[in-house]
Amino acid sequence: MHSRVQLVPRRNLDIIVQTETIHPYGTMLTNDYDSFGAASAMVETAEQLTRDEDIASAAEHYRLLHGAIAALARRAAAPKALLASYLLRALAIAGWAPTFDECSKCGLQGHHNWLSVPLGGVVCDDCAPPQATYAPDDVVALLAALLAGDWPAIEGAQNGEIRQATNFVAQYLQYHLEKTLQSLSVIDQG
Ligand SMILES: [Zn+2]
């Protein structure tokens, strides 16, 4: 739900004195399993990334989350693609933007096809550690499009490409959160 809540501050727990529903997204999301799963993973991630109440980027996280939930509710794109794009952009706000247009270790420009979670994106042939996974050009381009929110480019992607890209995003998120999110099981990680 997108709601307006009026709170009265108290020493321990604030008291809610008034609520008003602005957008009833819940009713639009609960009748579709994939949309509901993606929304759950989004809010769980947002909660993890905004644990510290005083973070300066809280408003940016809020706007991004609201936009993503609204897009899910109006079926603007495939739920998995909306989730992957949201996760990459939320991580970017948190200061962990992955790099897909140059080697994330040595900075070499150009197309690279090795993905490394610990190194933060694509790496060149010389920098690729043994654990790096090979990603075809189309998957790297899809990851870049998901990070940029370039929807025309995302919509043309094949299922296999979406699967490999979303797996990388899930692993990258869990690496930075240092924990496994229950709700991320909506992405079949292989
Ligand atoms: Zn390199």
Boltz pocket constraint, residues with backbone or C-beta under 6 A from the ligand:
constraints:
  - pocket:
      binder: B
      contacts: [[A, 103], [A, 104], [A, 105], [A, 106], [A, 107], [A, 108], [A, 123], [A, 124], [A, 125], [A, 126], [A, 127]]
      max_distance: 6.0
